[in-house]
Amino acid sequence: MMKLLSRFVFWITGWTMKKAWPEGVKKAVLIAIPHTSNWDLLYARAAFFLMDIPVKYTIKKEIMVGPLGWLLKGLGGIAIDRKRIPGGKKQTYTEAMTQMLKNSDDLVIMVTPEGTRKAVKRWKTGFYHIALGAGVPVVVGYLDYKKKEAGIGPVIYPNGDVDGQVEELKAFGRTVTPKHPDKGII
């Protein structure tokens, strides 16, 4: 049903798909870039349904209740429980997502590295640390509003050079046009 609805959304709005999911990648951190508008979720979610990627995104478990929780779960939301870990501290979102990936045979978690829809000079690097800790690649999902194109960009395997590899991903992000170019990747 969602794939059919996604085809309709792409057809009615004139969007196209470029580059499919990398073959053989069953677990990954997917960064969705650029993120400048609430419309990004509609087109990204539709694109991932069309590519048959079972993308999940994380949300606080407290929000995943009742009808809103059911809707969010249907769209790929998974609850993060920041339970206390040995030593008495609460685990971070990064720790929780790393553990989810380690415990799964096939899981793709979507993250927006900007952390907001505003222009930022520095990305949050939790996505990188999650991928490094779980031993999975970082895959770039992108939306280019000028071309009305959604697709998959570079795939990197974290090697510990956070600044260098994040800059490589940002460089690709600068080649696509966001919904609001003034809020794009700096």
N, C-alpha and C positions, 0 to 999 in steps of 0.2 A: 504494500500500500504506500509506504513512504517513498519508495523508489519511483512509483508512478507519479505521485504528487511532486517529487523533485524534478522529474522530466517535464512536467507541466510548468513548473516555476521557471525552469531554464528556457523552455520554448516561448512562453509568454513574455519573458523579459529580454530575450535575445542573447542569453549567456551561452558560452560553449565550454567544453572540457578540453584540457591539454594535459598530456603526460599523465599516465595512470600510476597507481601505487607500485613501488618497486617490487619486483618479483622475489618471492622467498622471504620477505620481511613480515614476520608475524607479530613481533613485539617492537614498539618504538615509542618515542616521545615525538609527537607531531606538533610543530609550532605553526600556528596560523598567523600569517602576516600579510600585509600590514593590518593593524586593528585600529580603525579610526571611526567606526560607525556601528550602530546596533544592527544595521543591515548585513554586516559581515557574517553574523551568526546564520541568518537565513541562507545566504548563498554558500557558505562553507558547509553547513549541515547538509544542504541539498547535494552539493558536490560529493561529499563523502558517502551519502546514500547511493549516488549514481556509480561510484567507484567500488561499491560493496566493501567499504572499509568500516569495520565495527568500531568507530571512534567513540571514545568515552571522554568525558570531561569531569572534573571533580568539583564538588560543592560541599559545603558544610552539612553534616548529617542532620543538624537541627532544621534545615530548610526543606529537607526531603520528606515531608510529611503531608498527608492529605492529598487533595486533588492537584495542588501545585507540585508536590513530590512525584506523583504519578506521571504528570506531564513531563517534568524534567528527566525522570528516569526513562521514559519513552523516547526522549530525544538524545539519550546517551549519558545522562547524569549519573555519577556514582558518588555515594556518600563517603566523605572522609571522616573517619572517627579518630580524633587526635587523642586517643586514650593514653593514659600514663604508661610509660615503658619502665623496665627495670631501672632503678635509680631514682624513681619518683617524678621525673620531669615529663611533660607532655611531649609527644613526638611532633615534629614539625610536619608541614604538608609535604615537604621534600622527602622526609623519611618515610611517611605513609605511602606516597606514590612510588618510591623506590621499592618498598616492600611489596606493593601490589604487583608491580612488573615482575619482580623476582618470583612471586608465587603463581604467576599465570603462564600458560602456554601460548596464549595469543591475546594480547592487549595493546591497544594503541590509545595513549592518553594525549588529548589535545590541550595545549597551553598557549596563551598569548604572552609572548615575552615582554611586551611593553607594559603589561599589567594595568593598562588604562587605555582609553580611546584618545587621550591627549598626546601631543608630541612629547617625546622624552629623549634626553641625551644618552641615557644609559638603560639598557635592557636589564630586567631582573634575570639572574642566571640560574635560578632554581631548576629550570628545564634541563640545563646542561648537566648539573650535578645529579639530577634524577637519572638521566641516561647513562652517565659515567658510572654511578653506583650500581645500576641494574645491568650494565653491560649491554645496552641496546643502542641503536642508532637514533640520531635526531633527523627527522624528515621534515622538510619545509612544505607546507601547504600554502598556496597563495591565491589572492584574488586581485585581478587587474581590472579596475573599473573602466579604464580607457578602452581596453580591448574587449571588455565584458567576457573575461576568460578566468576560469578557475583551474588550478592544476597543482601538480607536484613539482617542486624545485629540487635543489640539492639534497643529498643525503650525506651526513657526516657521522663518523664514528668517533666519539669523544676520546681524545688522547691526553687530556690534562692541560692543554694549552687553551684555557678558557678564553682569554682575551683575543688570541689569534683566530680561534675557530668561531667565536661569536661575531667577530668583525667580518669573517668570510660570509656568514649567514646574513648579516646586515647589508653587506655589499649587494647580495642578490636581491634583498628586499627593496633596495633603492631603485631597482630596475623595473618595478611594477608600480602602477598608479593606484593609490588608495582612493576611497570614496571622497575623503577630505585631504587633498594633497598637502595642505598647510600643517596637518597633524601627522604626516608620514614619518618614516624613519630618518633620523638625523645622522 
